[in-house]
Amino acid sequence: MATAWRSLVALNTVSLLAQLGQFGLGATLLPLALQARGAGAGAIGLVGSAFWLGMLAGLLSAGWLLRAFGYRGAVVAGVGISALAFLLTPALPLAAWALPSAAIGLGLGWRWIGNETWLYRLAPGSARGRVVGVHETLIGVASVAGPAAVALLGTLRPDAFHLGAAACLAALLPLMLAKTLAVHAEPEAGAGWRGLGLGAWIAGLGGWMEGSLLSQLGVALAPQGLDTADTARLLTVLGIGGMLCQVPLGWCADRLGVRRSGWICAGAAALATAAALVAPGSLPVLAVMAFTVGGAGAGLLTLGMVHAAQGPDAGEIARRVRQVSLVYTGLSACGPALAGLLIESSGRPAWLWWQQALLVAVLALLLRRDGARPAP
């Protein structure tokens, strides 16, 4: 039992450090650095989507990597390729930044499946919702620390890129303390899409909202006179919301179930989106909006993972974790590119908020439809 808890602590620490680089900086630094260098919404959206598409490729190829090198090898490969991409980005022309963005996402996908499947197999079933909530809270620290580091270090020097590489490599140290587990046999090809359910879809909608804000928030706020430092601070608040809300939502999932907890996220996101539409230039309102949407968006992923981690069968857990991860990442990739296209083609940055309102409406319809189904 002591070995299992030591491994849980070690793997949570791996996620904390790797997430700081791969997500905290990977999803925010490149879009803000491009904006500071004069890139348009379309170019920023493409680089932002490349991050998520790289992650999707990592999730799709993670099964092969796990079979070949085990959980530990997948994590090492993931953080290694992301660290290399961070180091190379400042030396590349802006037109090529989609490549390192995709490489950072690729590494995140490998580390995600390798580390989290390993972690959830070690978690006690009676407290799995709280274990997922604690884990999501810890990786939420990255969503706070990453944008805060960008605000502190700036985007025109390579310092923030070097920090991203260092955080990825530091994750290798606690990895050595985790108990080795044999990789469970993966389902046959195509089985990962069997029974695509509520958990996967709500996680995906949360990812779409989150991905759009991470990439296009700076573009949407520029007409209000807010610069990249202001955007980085608001993204820090977004991360604080995601960090602080996950343990309460994990507790709600254990007590109320995934669907009822999903209604809490939908209601909070609806109120926050309405506030942003009414007062798009007010920093206090935007800060409340960012905190609330950060908690709701990350919370939907937490609820999806709680749904995926239910039951004692390790193969089914692995299949559902992969399923939630793929849908979340695929829809997250849609967000930056489509939001950028809407903003650039219409010339109206407020389209970002209307897209978010539409996603909240789709979430409500999904929860209502699922609630109308008869219990099995």
C-alpha positions in Angstrom: 0.0 0.0 0.0 2.8 2.4 0.8 4.4 1.7 -2.6 1.1 2.4 -4.3 0.7 5.7 -2.6 4.4 6.6 -3.3 3.7 5.9 -6.9 0.5 8.0 -6.9 2.5 11.0 -5.5 5.3 10.4 -8.0 3.0 10.2 -11.0 1.1 13.3 -9.9 4.4 15.2 -9.6 5.3 14.1 -13.2 2.0 15.5 -14.4 2.5 18.7 -12.5 5.9 19.4 -14.0 5.3 18.1 -17.5 1.9 20.0 -17.7 3.7 23.3 -16.8 5.8 23.0 -19.9 3.6 21.1 -22.4 0.3 22.8 -21.6 0.8 25.8 -19.3 3.4 27.2 -21.8 2.7 25.1 -24.9 -0.9 26.2 -25.3 -0.4 29.9 -24.4 3.2 31.0 -25.2 3.2 30.4 -28.9 -0.1 32.2 -29.7 0.9 35.2 -27.5 4.4 35.3 -29.0 2.9 35.3 -32.5 0.5 38.1 -31.5 3.4 40.2 -30.1 5.2 39.7 -33.5 2.2 41.0 -35.5 0.6 37.7 -36.7 -3.1 37.7 -37.5 -6.0 35.7 -36.1 -5.8 33.1 -38.9 -2.1 32.4 -38.4 -2.5 32.3 -34.6 -5.4 29.9 -35.0 -3.5 27.5 -37.2 -0.6 27.4 -34.8 -3.0 26.9 -31.9 -4.8 24.1 -33.7 -1.5 22.5 -34.6 -0.8 22.0 -30.9 -4.1 20.1 -30.5 -3.7 18.1 -33.7 -0.2 17.1 -32.5 -1.7 16.0 -29.3 -4.4 14.0 -31.2 -1.6 12.3 -33.1 0.1 11.5 -29.8 -3.0 9.9 -28.4 -3.6 7.8 -31.6 0.0 6.5 -31.6 0.3 6.1 -27.8 -1.0 2.5 -27.9 1.9 1.4 -30.1 4.4 3.4 -27.9 3.0 1.7 -24.8 3.3 -1.8 -26.2 6.9 -1.1 -27.4 8.3 0.8 -24.4 5.8 0.6 -21.5 4.2 3.4 -19.5 7.6 4.8 -18.4 9.0 4.8 -21.9 6.0 6.6 -23.3 6.3 9.4 -20.7 10.1 9.8 -21.3 9.5 10.0 -25.1 6.7 12.5 -24.6 8.5 15.0 -22.4 11.7 14.6 -24.4 10.2 15.6 -27.8 8.3 18.5 -26.2 11.5 19.8 -24.5 13.3 19.7 -27.9 10.5 21.6 -29.6 10.6 24.4 -27.0 14.3 24.8 -27.5 14.1 25.0 -31.3 11.1 27.3 -31.7 12.8 30.7 -31.1 15.3 29.9 -33.9 12.6 29.0 -36.5 10.8 31.5 -38.8 7.2 32.3 -37.7 5.8 30.5 -40.8 7.2 27.2 -39.4 6.0 27.6 -35.8 3.1 25.1 -36.4 5.7 22.3 -36.5 7.1 22.8 -32.9 3.6 23.5 -31.7 2.5 20.1 -33.1 5.6 18.5 -31.6 4.8 19.9 -28.1 1.2 18.5 -28.4 2.5 15.2 -29.7 4.6 14.8 -26.6 1.7 15.8 -24.4 -0.4 13.1 -25.9 2.2 10.4 -25.3 2.7 11.5 -21.7 -1.0 11.9 -21.1 -1.9 8.3 -22.0 1.3 6.8 -20.5 1.1 8.6 -17.2 -2.6 8.9 -16.5 -3.5 5.3 -17.4 -0.7 4.2 -15.1 -2.0 6.5 -12.4 -5.7 5.5 -12.6 -4.8 1.8 -12.5 -3.1 2.5 -9.1 -6.0 4.6 -7.7 -8.4 2.9 -5.2 -11.8 2.5 -6.8 -13.8 3.9 -3.9 -12.1 7.3 -4.1 -11.3 7.4 -7.8 -13.4 10.6 -8.4 -11.4 12.4 -5.7 -8.1 11.0 -7.1 -9.0 12.4 -10.5 -10.0 15.7 -9.0 -6.7 16.0 -7.1 -4.8 15.1 -10.2 -6.7 17.7 -12.3 -6.1 20.3 -9.6 -2.4 19.7 -9.6 -2.1 19.9 -13.4 -4.3 23.0 -13.2 -1.3 24.6 -11.4 0.3 24.6 -14.8 -2.5 26.6 -16.3 -1.8 29.2 -13.7 2.0 29.2 -13.7 2.4 29.0 -17.5 0.6 32.3 -18.4 2.0 33.9 -15.3 5.5 33.0 -16.5 4.7 34.5 -19.9 3.5 37.7 -18.3 6.7 37.9 -16.2 9.3 36.8 -18.8 7.6 38.3 -21.9 7.3 36.7 -25.4 10.0 38.4 -27.4 13.0 36.7 -25.6 13.6 33.0 -25.5 13.4 32.7 -21.7 9.9 31.4 -21.5 10.7 28.8 -24.2 13.7 27.6 -22.2 11.5 27.4 -19.1 9.1 25.1 -21.0 12.0 22.8 -21.9 13.3 22.7 -18.3 9.9 21.9 -16.9 9.5 19.0 -19.3 12.9 17.6 -18.4 12.4 18.0 -14.7 9.4 15.6 -14.9 11.9 12.8 -15.4 13.1 12.9 -11.8 9.9 11.8 -10.0 9.2 9.3 -12.7 12.0 7.1 -11.4 10.0 6.6 -8.1 6.9 5.2 -9.6 6.2 1.4 -9.4 6.4 -0.3 -12.8 3.2 -1.8 -14.1 2.9 -4.1 -17.1 0.9 -2.5 -19.9 -2.6 -4.1 -20.2 -3.5 -5.5 -23.6 -5.2 -2.8 -25.7 -8.6 -3.4 -27.4 -8.6 -4.2 -31.0 -8.5 -1.4 -33.6 -11.7 0.6 -33.6 -12.8 -0.6 -30.2 -11.9 2.7 -28.7 -15.0 4.3 -30.3 -17.4 1.6 -29.0 -20.1 3.1 -26.8 -19.0 6.7 -27.2 -21.0 8.3 -24.4 -21.6 11.3 -22.2 -18.2 11.5 -20.6 -16.3 11.8 -23.9 -18.7 14.4 -25.4 -18.8 16.7 -22.4 -15.0 16.6 -22.1 -14.8 17.5 -25.8 -17.1 20.5 -25.5 -15.0 21.7 -22.5 -11.9 21.3 -24.7 -13.4 23.3 -27.5 -14.2 26.2 -25.2 -10.8 26.1 -23.5 -8.8 25.8 -26.8 -10.6 28.7 -28.3 -9.9 31.0 -25.3 -6.2 29.9 -25.0 -5.6 30.8 -28.7 -7.9 33.7 -29.5 -8.5 35.6 -26.2 -5.7 38.1 -27.0 -7.1 38.7 -30.5 -10.6 39.2 -29.0 -9.4 41.7 -26.4 -7.1 43.8 -28.6 -9.9 46.1 -29.8 -10.6 46.9 -26.1 -7.1 48.3 -25.7 -5.8 45.2 -23.8 -2.3 43.9 -24.6 -0.6 40.5 -24.4 0.4 41.1 -20.8 -3.3 41.7 -19.9 -4.2 38.6 -21.8 -1.6 36.5 -20.1 -3.0 37.7 -16.7 -6.5 36.7 -17.7 -5.3 33.3 -18.9 -3.6 33.0 -15.5 -7.0 33.6 -13.9 -8.5 31.0 -16.3 -6.0 28.6 -15.0 -6.8 29.4 -11.4 -10.4 28.6 -12.0 -9.4 25.3 -13.5 -7.1 24.5 -10.6 -9.5 25.4 -7.8 -12.7 23.8 -9.1 -11.6 20.3 -9.8 -11.6 18.7 -6.4 -15.1 20.1 -5.6 -16.3 18.8 -9.0 -14.6 15.4 -8.4 -16.5 15.3 -5.0 -19.8 16.2 -6.8 -19.2 13.4 -9.4 -18.7 10.9 -6.6 -21.9 12.1 -4.8 -24.2 13.3 -7.6 -23.0 11.6 -10.7 -21.4 12.9 -13.9 -24.6 14.3 -15.5 -25.8 16.4 -12.6 -22.3 17.7 -12.1 -22.2 18.6 -15.8 -25.3 20.8 -15.3 -23.3 22.8 -12.7 -20.6 23.5 -15.3 -23.1 24.4 -18.0 -24.9 26.9 -15.8 -21.7 28.5 -14.6 -20.4 28.8 -18.2 -23.7 30.3 -19.4 -23.6 33.0 -16.8 -19.9 33.8 -17.5 -20.5 34.0 -21.3 -23.5 36.3 -20.9 -21.3 38.6 -18.7 -18.6 38.7 -21.3 -21.1 39.6 -24.0 -22.6 42.4 -21.9 -19.2 44.0 -20.8 -16.5 42.8 -23.2 -14.0 45.6 -22.2 -14.3 45.4 -18.4 -11.3 43.7 -16.8 -13.1 42.7 -13.6 -15.9 41.1 -15.6 -13.4 39.4 -17.9 -11.5 38.1 -14.8 -14.7 36.6 -13.4 -15.6 35.2 -16.8 -12.1 33.7 -17.1 -12.2 32.1 -13.7 -15.6 30.6 -14.2 -15.0 29.3 -17.7 -11.7 27.9 -16.6 -13.3 26.0 -13.8 -16.2 24.8 -16.0 -14.1 23.9 -19.1 -11.5 22.0 -17.1 -14.3 20.6 -15.0 -15.9 19.0 -18.0 -12.7 17.1 -18.7 -12.5 16.0 -15.1 -16.1 14.7 -15.3 -15.2 12.9 -18.5 -12.2 11.3 -16.9 -14.3 10.3 -13.8 -16.7 8.6 -16.2 -13.8 6.9 -18.0 -12.2 5.6 -14.7 -15.3 3.8 -13.5 -15.2 0.0 -13.0 -12.6 -2.5 -12.1 -11.6 -3.7 -15.6 -8.2 -2.2 -16.5 -8.7 -2.7 -20.3 -12.0 -0.9 -20.2 -10.4 2.0 -18.2 -7.6 2.3 -20.8 -10.2 2.2 -23.6 -12.4 4.9 -22.1 -9.4 7.1 -21.1 -8.2 6.9 -24.7 -11.8 7.7 -25.9 -12.2 10.8 -23.7 -8.7 12.0 -24.6 -9.3 11.6 -28.3 -12.7 13.4 -28.3 -11.4 16.2 -26.0 -8.3 16.7 -28.1 -10.1 16.5 -31.5 -12.7 19.1 -30.5 -10.1 21.3 -28.8 -8.3 21.4 -32.2 -11.4 22.8 -33.8 -11.6 25.7 -31.4 -8.6 27.9 -32.3 -8.9 27.5 -36.1 -12.6 28.0 -36.3 -12.6 30.9 -33.9 -9.8 32.5 -35.8 -11.6 32.0 -39.1 -14.8 33.5 -37.7 -13.0 36.5 -36.3 -10.9 37.2 -39.4 -13.7 36.7 -41.9 -16.2 38.8 -40.0 -13.9 41.4 -38.5 -15.8 41.0 -35.2 -13.8 39.7 -32.2 -17.1 39.2 -30.3 -17.6 36.1 -32.4 -15.4 34.3 -29.8 -18.1 34.9 -27.2 -21.0 33.9 -29.5 -19.2 30.6 -30.3 -18.8 30.0 -26.6 -22.5 30.6 -26.1 -23.3 28.1 -28.8 -21.1 25.5 -27.2 -22.9 26.0 -23.8 -26.2 25.5 -25.6 -25.0 22.2 -27.2 -23.8 21.0 -23.8 -27.2 21.7 -22.2 -28.9 19.8 -25.0 -26.5 16.9 -24.6 -27.1 16.7 -20.8 -30.9 17.0 -21.3 -30.9 14.2 -23.9 -28.8 11.9 -21.7 -31.0 12.6 -18.7 -34.1 11.6 -20.7 -32.7 8.1 -21.5 -34.0 5.3 -19.3 -31.6 3.9 -16.7 -29.9 0.6 -17.8 
